């Protein structure tokens, strides 16, 4: 019996020693991990190296997510099988704000309700239209590119938030890209919004800097609004800006000359009708107003 108790005591002592060794080993491992973290944090100017590593990892993750760096491009952002050369006219729709006009809105007709916009896009799709960018149209007109059988351009002026929050996902449902005619300063869109639209395949076009009436300003201000706005957008977003949109549709021969001197391929107006390759600096558009509904869009396109 005594031998049995002695054996149990020895076994307990061995278990206690093992637990102590395991605990000591765990403490050593924790201490080593702390040393590694502190060393990484202290390297590269007091922790900036660690921050930059995390930033690079976050950017890498962002690049791999849908909608970044082309990974989220819609179908029609690139030519598709079945597209053909096209030299004829192309309709361009012009939108402003998507949503209900507030009581104090100075131009309530510029507000198209979201249900109406959704129905208009669905009608276009059912009737065989396929939205492309103006740059793709110009590629077909002047450089032998191809377009779908019934091309249409859907353009959005100024840079209102619903153009990102609502128009972008609605057009994505159809596989379409739009054209964002953006004021270089003072729009409602964040830079990340514009980048997401570009990454989806949208075209970025200039809508001047301050949305001034270009027919009433002097030569220096005209160059700023037309040429400098293009440079600002190109520098900010790193993409070609090949087209201009006249603020409020106002232009004359002097303004056209400034647009040509700035190197734009084309410019859109508010003249109703289909856009034609013969007048690249006077491209017509159908302005979609809040009262248009589906029937108004259908009437313009018949």
C-alpha positions as CSV (number, residue, x, y, z in Angstrom):
1,X,0.0,0.0,0.0
2,X,2.8,2.4,0.9
3,X,4.5,1.7,-2.5
4,X,1.3,2.6,-4.2
5,X,1.0,6.0,-2.4
6,X,4.6,6.7,-3.1
7,X,4.0,6.1,-6.9
8,X,1.1,8.4,-6.9
9,X,3.1,11.2,-5.2
10,X,5.9,10.8,-7.8
11,X,3.3,11.0,-10.6
12,X,1.8,14.2,-9.2
13,X,5.3,15.7,-9.0
14,X,6.0,14.8,-12.6
15,X,2.7,16.4,-13.7
16,X,3.5,19.6,-11.8
17,X,6.9,19.8,-13.4
18,X,5.4,19.3,-16.9
19,X,2.8,22.0,-16.3
20,X,5.5,24.4,-15.1
21,X,7.6,23.7,-18.2
22,X,4.7,24.2,-20.5
23,X,3.8,27.5,-18.9
24,X,7.4,28.6,-19.1
25,X,7.5,27.7,-22.8
26,X,4.3,29.7,-23.4
27,X,5.7,32.7,-21.7
28,X,8.9,32.5,-23.9
29,X,6.8,32.3,-27.0
30,X,4.7,35.3,-26.0
31,X,7.8,37.3,-25.2
32,X,9.3,36.4,-28.6
33,X,6.2,37.5,-30.4
34,X,6.2,40.8,-28.6
35,X,9.8,41.4,-29.6
36,X,9.0,40.7,-33.2
37,X,6.1,43.1,-33.2
38,X,8.1,45.8,-31.5
39,X,11.0,45.4,-33.9
40,X,8.6,45.7,-36.9
41,X,6.9,48.7,-35.5
42,X,10.2,50.5,-34.7
43,X,11.7,49.8,-38.1
44,X,11.3,52.4,-40.9
45,X,11.1,55.8,-39.1
46,X,9.3,54.9,-35.9
47,X,6.6,52.7,-37.3
48,X,5.9,54.2,-40.7
49,X,7.2,51.1,-42.4
50,X,4.6,49.0,-40.6
51,X,1.9,51.5,-41.6
52,X,3.0,51.5,-45.2
53,X,3.0,47.7,-45.3
54,X,-0.6,47.6,-44.0
55,X,-1.5,50.4,-46.5
56,X,0.0,48.4,-49.4
57,X,-1.9,45.3,-48.3
58,X,-5.1,47.2,-48.1
59,X,-4.5,48.7,-51.6
60,X,-3.8,45.2,-52.9
61,X,-7.0,43.9,-51.3
62,X,-8.9,46.8,-52.9
63,X,-7.5,46.1,-56.3
64,X,-8.7,42.5,-56.1
65,X,-12.2,43.5,-55.1
66,X,-15.0,43.9,-57.7
67,X,-15.2,47.4,-59.2
68,X,-11.5,48.2,-58.8
69,X,-8.9,48.4,-61.6
70,X,-11.1,47.0,-64.2
71,X,-12.1,43.9,-62.4
72,X,-15.7,45.2,-62.2
73,X,-16.1,46.4,-65.8
74,X,-19.5,46.0,-67.3
75,X,-20.0,43.9,-70.4
76,X,-20.3,46.7,-72.9
77,X,-17.2,48.5,-71.6
78,X,-15.4,46.5,-74.3
79,X,-16.5,45.5,-77.8
80,X,-18.7,42.3,-77.9
81,X,-19.2,39.5,-80.4
82,X,-21.7,40.6,-83.0
83,X,-20.8,44.3,-82.9
84,X,-20.3,45.8,-86.3
85,X,-18.8,49.0,-87.9
86,X,-21.1,51.9,-87.5
87,X,-20.9,55.4,-89.1
88,X,-24.5,56.5,-88.7
89,X,-26.1,58.7,-86.1
90,X,-26.3,57.6,-82.4
91,X,-28.8,58.9,-79.8
92,X,-27.5,60.4,-76.6
93,X,-29.7,60.7,-73.5
94,X,-29.0,63.5,-71.0
95,X,-29.8,63.1,-67.3
96,X,-29.2,65.3,-64.3
97,X,-30.6,64.4,-60.9
98,X,-32.3,61.0,-60.2
99,X,-34.8,61.4,-57.4
100,X,-37.7,63.5,-56.3
101,X,-37.4,67.2,-56.6
102,X,-37.4,69.0,-53.3
103,X,-40.0,71.9,-52.9
104,X,-37.3,74.5,-53.2
105,X,-35.6,73.1,-56.3
106,X,-35.1,75.9,-58.9
107,X,-35.4,73.5,-61.8
108,X,-37.7,70.6,-60.8
109,X,-37.9,69.3,-64.3
110,X,-34.2,68.2,-64.1
111,X,-35.2,65.6,-61.5
112,X,-36.2,62.2,-62.9
113,X,-37.7,59.8,-60.4
114,X,-35.8,56.7,-59.7
115,X,-38.8,54.4,-60.7
116,X,-39.0,56.3,-64.0
117,X,-35.3,55.9,-64.6
118,X,-35.5,52.2,-63.9
119,X,-38.4,51.8,-66.3
120,X,-36.7,53.8,-69.0
121,X,-33.6,51.6,-68.8
122,X,-35.7,48.5,-68.9
123,X,-37.6,49.8,-71.9
124,X,-34.4,50.5,-73.8
125,X,-33.2,47.0,-73.1
126,X,-36.4,45.4,-74.2
127,X,-36.3,47.3,-77.4
128,X,-32.8,46.3,-78.3
129,X,-30.8,49.4,-77.3
130,X,-27.4,48.9,-75.8
131,X,-25.6,51.7,-74.0
132,X,-22.0,52.4,-74.8
133,X,-19.7,55.4,-74.1
134,X,-19.3,58.4,-76.4
135,X,-15.6,57.4,-76.7
136,X,-16.7,54.0,-78.2
137,X,-19.0,55.8,-80.6
138,X,-16.1,58.0,-81.7
139,X,-13.9,55.0,-82.1
140,X,-16.4,53.6,-84.5
141,X,-17.0,56.8,-86.3
142,X,-13.4,57.8,-86.9
143,X,-11.1,54.8,-86.2
144,X,-12.9,51.7,-87.5
145,X,-14.3,50.5,-84.2
146,X,-17.5,48.5,-83.7
147,X,-20.8,49.1,-81.9
148,X,-23.9,47.1,-81.1
149,X,-26.8,47.0,-83.6
150,X,-28.7,49.8,-81.7
151,X,-26.2,51.8,-79.8
152,X,-27.2,54.6,-77.4
153,X,-25.1,56.8,-75.0
154,X,-26.5,57.6,-71.5
155,X,-24.9,60.7,-70.2
156,X,-25.1,62.4,-66.7
157,X,-24.3,66.0,-66.2
158,X,-22.6,67.8,-63.3
159,X,-21.9,65.0,-60.8
160,X,-24.9,64.4,-58.5
161,X,-24.7,61.7,-55.9
162,X,-27.5,59.5,-57.2
163,X,-25.6,59.1,-60.4
164,X,-23.3,57.0,-58.4
165,X,-25.6,55.5,-55.8
166,X,-28.5,54.7,-58.3
167,X,-27.5,55.1,-61.9
168,X,-24.3,53.0,-61.6
169,X,-26.0,49.9,-60.2
170,X,-29.0,50.3,-62.6
171,X,-26.8,50.4,-65.7
172,X,-24.6,47.6,-64.3
173,X,-27.7,45.4,-64.3
174,X,-27.9,45.8,-68.0
175,X,-24.2,45.4,-68.6
176,X,-23.9,49.1,-69.7
177,X,-21.5,51.9,-69.1
178,X,-22.5,55.6,-68.9
179,X,-20.8,58.9,-69.5
180,X,-20.1,61.2,-66.5
181,X,-19.9,64.9,-67.6
182,X,-18.2,66.1,-64.4
183,X,-17.6,69.6,-63.2
184,X,-13.9,69.6,-62.2
185,X,-14.8,71.4,-58.9
186,X,-17.9,71.5,-56.8
187,X,-19.7,68.3,-57.7
188,X,-21.6,66.2,-55.1
189,X,-19.5,63.1,-55.9
190,X,-16.5,61.9,-53.8
191,X,-13.3,61.0,-55.6
192,X,-13.9,57.3,-54.7
193,X,-17.4,57.5,-56.3
194,X,-15.9,58.7,-59.6
195,X,-13.2,56.1,-59.5
196,X,-15.8,53.4,-59.0
197,X,-17.7,54.6,-62.0
198,X,-14.5,54.7,-64.1
199,X,-13.6,51.2,-62.9
200,X,-17.0,49.9,-64.1
201,X,-16.2,51.2,-67.6
202,X,-17.8,54.6,-67.5
203,X,-16.3,57.5,-69.5
204,X,-15.2,60.6,-67.8
205,X,-15.9,63.8,-69.7
206,X,-15.3,67.5,-68.8
207,X,-18.2,69.8,-67.9
208,X,-15.9,72.8,-67.3
209,X,-14.7,73.8,-63.8
210,X,-17.4,76.2,-62.5
211,X,-20.3,75.5,-64.9
212,X,-20.0,79.1,-66.3
213,X,-21.8,80.4,-69.4
214,X,-18.9,80.0,-71.7
215,X,-20.3,82.5,-74.2
216,X,-20.0,85.4,-71.7
217,X,-16.5,85.1,-70.3
218,X,-13.1,86.4,-71.5
219,X,-10.5,84.4,-73.3
220,X,-8.4,83.6,-70.3
221,X,-11.3,82.3,-68.3
222,X,-12.6,80.4,-71.3
223,X,-9.2,78.6,-71.6
224,X,-9.4,77.8,-67.9
225,X,-12.9,76.4,-68.1
226,X,-12.2,74.3,-71.2
227,X,-8.6,73.3,-71.3
228,X,-7.7,73.5,-67.6
229,X,-10.7,71.4,-66.6
230,X,-9.5,68.6,-68.9
231,X,-6.0,68.7,-67.3
232,X,-7.4,68.7,-63.8
233,X,-9.6,65.6,-64.5
234,X,-6.8,63.8,-66.3
235,X,-4.4,64.5,-63.4
236,X,-6.9,63.6,-60.7
237,X,-8.2,60.3,-62.2
238,X,-5.4,59.2,-64.6
239,X,-7.7,58.6,-67.6
240,X,-8.2,60.2,-71.0
241,X,-10.8,62.9,-71.1
242,X,-11.7,63.1,-74.7
243,X,-15.1,64.9,-74.7
244,X,-16.5,68.1,-73.4
245,X,-20.1,69.0,-72.4
246,X,-21.1,72.6,-72.8
247,X,-22.6,74.0,-69.4
248,X,-26.3,74.6,-69.9
249,X,-25.8,73.8,-73.6
250,X,-24.4,77.3,-74.2
251,X,-21.7,77.6,-77.0
252,X,-20.7,79.7,-80.0
253,X,-17.9,79.7,-82.5
254,X,-15.4,81.1,-80.0
255,X,-16.3,78.4,-77.5
256,X,-16.0,75.7,-80.2
257,X,-12.6,77.0,-81.2
258,X,-11.5,76.7,-77.5
259,X,-12.8,73.1,-77.3
260,X,-10.9,72.2,-80.5
261,X,-7.7,73.9,-79.2
262,X,-7.9,72.0,-76.0
263,X,-7.7,68.7,-77.9
264,X,-11.2,67.3,-77.3
265,X,-12.5,64.8,-79.8
266,X,-16.1,65.9,-79.4
267,X,-18.5,68.1,-77.4
268,X,-22.2,67.5,-76.4
269,X,-24.9,70.1,-76.6
270,X,-28.6,70.3,-75.6
271,X,-29.7,70.5,-79.2
272,X,-32.4,67.8,-79.5
273,X,-31.7,65.0,-82.0
274,X,-29.3,62.2,-82.7
275,X,-25.6,62.9,-82.6
276,X,-23.8,62.8,-85.9
277,X,-20.2,62.2,-86.8
278,X,-20.3,65.2,-89.2
279,X,-20.5,67.7,-86.3
280,X,-18.2,66.4,-83.5
281,X,-18.2,69.7,-81.6
282,X,-22.0,70.0,-81.8
283,X,-23.3,66.6,-80.7
284,X,-27.0,66.6,-80.2
285,X,-28.7,65.0,-77.1
286,X,-32.1,64.2,-75.9
287,X,-32.6,65.8,-72.5
288,X,-34.7,63.6,-70.3
289,X,-36.9,65.7,-68.0
290,X,-39.0,64.6,-65.0
291,X,-42.2,64.6,-67.0
292,X,-40.9,62.4,-69.8
293,X,-41.6,59.0,-68.4
294,X,-41.1,56.0,-70.6
295,X,-43.3,57.4,-73.3
296,X,-41.2,60.6,-73.7
297,X,-38.0,58.6,-74.1
298,X,-39.7,56.3,-76.6
299,X,-41.0,59.2,-78.6
300,X,-37.5,60.7,-78.8
301,X,-36.0,57.5,-80.1
302,X,-38.6,56.6,-82.7
